[in-house]
Amino acid sequence: MPTTFAGTKQFVGIANETSQGTPVAMTSTVLVSEVKPKDNPTFLEDKSWRGSMATDAFAKIPGVSHGELDLGGPAYGDGLGFFLRNILGDLSVTGTSTGSGSTTLTAAAAAGATSITTQATIPASTAVQIGIGATVEVFTTGTPTGSGPYTIPLSTPTGGLRFAHASAEAVQPVTGPYTQAHSLLNSGSGQPISHTITHFLGPTATSGARQYPGACLSELGLKWNAESELLTWSGKATTWPSVALGAMPVAAPSTVLPVASWRMKLGIGGPASGATLINTVTDGELTIKRELTPYYTVSGVQTPYIIQRGGLSVDGKLTFVAADESPLLYMLNNTQPQLQIVLDNGLTGTNKIVFQVDCQIAAFTDMDPDGSKSAVEYGGSFTAILNTVNAGGSGGYSPIKVSITNNAPAGTY
């Protein structure tokens, strides 16, 4: 038999990086229906005259290099969080209270601390929620020490606390489901986490896979259509050049299912419930865009010194069945209402999946009537405006907050 490789056997994996551009083995399989990787080496041409009737280069010398990735597919409640954290950066996590074992911090805890001190002891391997509000976070504990106050190691995720916490803040044992809230990161250098993307395709020797380290998203889009589509997503990333993986990766797909768009609820001027629930939107899309620049330095390597994240913007489109002129008036009156999107899979407990998008200020910038169909429609665009309500624990402003409820344990993203 000739050697061939079946495209249907391909899969994609992802892992959080601790150093941008240093590849790490995949820790999760991300389910996608499209992936287009591309290496982009540059070549420097020698065109010095040599007394010959030629206009082409006499040599092509390797220059710097980077990679690109386009990927996407149905939106999965336990997979999209990797990419939201990659493009937005700020992450807070809440869990579901177990109803017992609650205690408080006996001393302030600084960002980066790998342990906390509490009034009551907490058994090892307990998932605990520390704090409330935008700076809430969840850790799995290590073995406690002391006789009161007690020192509680924070084992997972590694790296310690993301946020500072004051003395007497609540520490509560929790379980799934968990909710991860993603906002624009404004603290420190403002640079979100990067990821290594592993693509098993087949032809690569030994492993069948190539890795694309240092992946940074420049765009993440969501699309929905109540009549005919699941909630879907797409992303564009810039990466370090690909490298061949040494050992064959193993796909471990989740059993979580995507969610049909018809289950979505949308609110304008308030939450997606009550008087501000809008029942006339048929389809739409939302796009988060991030400025990216790979910087190269005279360091003896072809790879970037850093892929620098710059500013972030959010815009979207909605199609309305016209019940009145409200969509047009959003634009004409420049009301800039709150926009909330909630998509719930309808299950309970650890099987529950919820996608929630909050844009506290949505400025509708165009809205066109369409009388060519059976029912009159309005179709238009909006831009999410920076505000403090959607900001996370890193403070500042954010145009959007995206929250996902799932059963992913602490440290997954």
Number of C-alpha atoms within 10 A of each C-alpha: 3 4 5 8 12 9 10 8 10 16 24 26 23 24 22 25 18 14 13 21 23 14 24 21 17 21 17 21 20 24 21 19 14 14 18 11 21 16 16 15 14 14 13 12 14 12 13 11 11 8 6 6 7 10 9 10 12 13 12 12 10 12 13 16 20 22 20 20 19 16 17 21 18 22 23 24 22 23 22 19 23 20 23 26 23 23 29 28 22 30 27 22 25 26 25 17 18 14 10 9 15 19 18 19 23 20 16 14 19 16 13 13 15 18 18 25 22 24 18 18 20 25 13 15 15 18 26 27 24 24 23 15 11 22 21 25 23 28 25 22 22 19 15 19 14 10 10 12 16 18 22 23 22 26 21 19 17 13 14 18 23 18 19 16 21 14 15 15 18 19 24 24 23 23 22 21 20 24 20 25 25 29 29 32 24 20 13 8 9 17 20 22 22 27 28 27 27 29 24 23 18 19 14 15 13 12 16 19 24 25 26 31 29 31 29 29 29 20 21 24 18 19 20 21 19 16 11 11 15 19 24 21 21 21 21 20 22 24 32 29 24 25 14 16 22 14 12 15 21 14 18 13 13 13 9 15 14 17 23 21 22 17 14 22 19 21 22 23 19 18 20 22 14 9 11 16 17 17 14 13 20 16 19 18 18 21 19 22 21 18 14 18 13 16 11 15 12 7 9 6 12 18 22 22 16 16 23 16 20 13 10 18 18 22 22 19 18 19 21 23 17 19 13 12 10 12 24 20 13 21 18 13 9 13 14 20 18 18 23 26 18 20 21 19 18 11 10 9 13 15 16 18 26 19 22 19 21 24 26 26 24 28 21 26 16 16 22 13 17 14 11 8 7 6 10 14 22 22 20 19 20 22 20 25 19 21 15 13 18 25 22 26 23 21 18 16 18 27 25 31 23 23 22 26 25 25 20 18 19 24 15 15 20
